[in-house]
């Protein structure tokens, strides 16, 4: 499943008289989430083999880790987490921050392998 293409390369943008829209997927199986990370919290450092995740940062900054890279992602940034990548979201800011997450592949919360977890799950 690691051969999933990075969807950031195929985002369709259409200009309209009122502005524009970005189309992230079209006629393919996906799972869509709105993830809110509260200030001072972070998700587990994790991996999963059966899906990739595209994150559109809605509010920022958010602390992002994908494999060996860590950075502060700003609102509007697009992130690709390929299947098998070690990843984490965190919020070291002072306001809740959100990402739109689109999962590509077989979605199953049970396939998460937690490598580090602040909540001892």
matplotlib code that plots the C-alpha trace (Angstrom):
import matplotlib.pyplot as plt

x = [0.0, 3.0, 2.7, -0.2, 0.6, 0.9, -2.5, -1.0, 0.0, -3.5, -5.6, -8.0, -8.4, -11.2, -11.7, -15.2, -16.7, -17.1, -13.6, -12.3, -12.6, -10.0, -11.1, -9.0, -10.7, -13.1, -14.9, -12.4, -12.9, -11.6, -12.3, -12.6, -12.1, -11.8, -9.2, -8.9, -5.8, -6.2, -3.4, -0.6, -1.7, -0.5, -1.6, 0.4, 3.5, 2.1, 2.2, -0.3, 0.3, -3.0, -3.7, -2.0, -3.3, -3.5, -3.7, -4.9, -4.0, -7.0, -5.7, -2.1, 0.5, 0.6, 3.6, 4.0, 6.3, 6.5, 9.3, 12.5, 11.1, 9.5, 8.2, 5.6, 2.8, 0.9, -2.7, -3.1, -0.2, -0.8, 0.9, 1.2, 1.7, 2.4, 1.4, 3.9, 5.3, 5.9, 3.8, 2.3, 0.3, 0.8, -0.3, 2.2, 0.1, -2.5, -5.6, -7.2, -5.9, -7.5, -6.6, -8.9, -7.7, -8.4, -7.5, -6.6, -6.8, -8.3, -9.4, -9.4, -8.5, -7.3, -4.4, -2.7, 0.7, 1.4, 5.2, 4.8, 1.6, 1.1, -2.2, -0.7, -3.0]
y = [0.0, 2.3, 3.0, 5.5, 8.6, 11.9, 13.6, 17.1, 16.8, 16.2, 18.8, 20.4, 24.1, 25.9, 29.7, 31.0, 34.5, 34.3, 32.9, 29.4, 25.8, 23.1, 19.5, 17.0, 13.7, 12.7, 9.4, 7.4, 5.7, 8.0, 8.7, 12.3, 13.7, 17.1, 16.8, 19.4, 19.4, 21.3, 23.6, 21.7, 18.3, 16.0, 12.8, 9.6, 9.1, 6.4, 4.5, 2.5, 0.3, 0.3, 4.0, 7.3, 10.6, 14.0, 16.9, 20.3, 22.6, 24.8, 26.7, 26.8, 26.5, 22.8, 20.7, 18.1, 15.1, 12.8, 10.3, 12.2, 15.6, 17.9, 21.4, 24.0, 23.7, 26.9, 27.4, 26.5, 24.0, 20.6, 17.5, 14.0, 11.1, 8.0, 4.5, 3.2, 6.7, 7.5, 10.6, 12.9, 16.1, 18.4, 21.9, 23.9, 27.1, 28.7, 28.1, 24.9, 24.1, 21.9, 19.8, 18.4, 14.8, 12.7, 9.0, 7.1, 3.3, 0.9, 2.9, 1.0, 2.7, -0.8, -0.7, 2.1, 1.2, 3.7, 4.2, 6.9, 8.0, 10.7, 9.0, 5.5, 3.8]
z = [0.0, 0.3, -3.4, -2.8, -4.8, -2.9, -3.4, -3.1, -6.7, -8.0, -6.1, -8.6, -8.2, -10.0, -10.1, -9.9, -9.9, -6.1, -5.4, -5.9, -4.6, -4.2, -4.8, -2.9, -4.0, -6.7, -6.9, -4.8, -1.4, 1.4, 5.0, 6.1, 9.6, 11.2, 13.9, 16.7, 18.9, 22.1, 23.3, 25.1, 23.7, 21.0, 19.3, 19.8, 17.7, 15.4, 12.2, 10.2, 7.2, 5.3, 4.7, 3.9, 5.3, 3.7, 6.1, 5.3, 8.2, 8.9, 12.0, 13.0, 13.9, 14.6, 15.4, 12.7, 12.5, 9.5, 9.7, 10.3, 9.7, 12.3, 11.7, 12.6, 10.0, 9.3, 8.3, 4.7, 4.6, 3.0, 4.4, 3.1, 5.4, 3.4, 4.6, 7.1, 8.0, 11.6, 12.4, 15.0, 15.4, 18.4, 19.5, 21.5, 20.9, 23.1, 21.0, 19.6, 16.1, 13.4, 10.4, 7.7, 7.4, 4.3, 4.7, 1.5, 1.7, 4.2, 7.2, 10.5, 13.8, 15.1, 12.7, 14.6, 16.1, 18.9, 19.4, 22.1, 23.7, 26.4, 27.5, 27.9, 25.4]

ax = plt.figure().add_subplot(projection="3d")
ax.plot(x, y, z, "-o")
ax.set_aspect("equal")
plt.show()
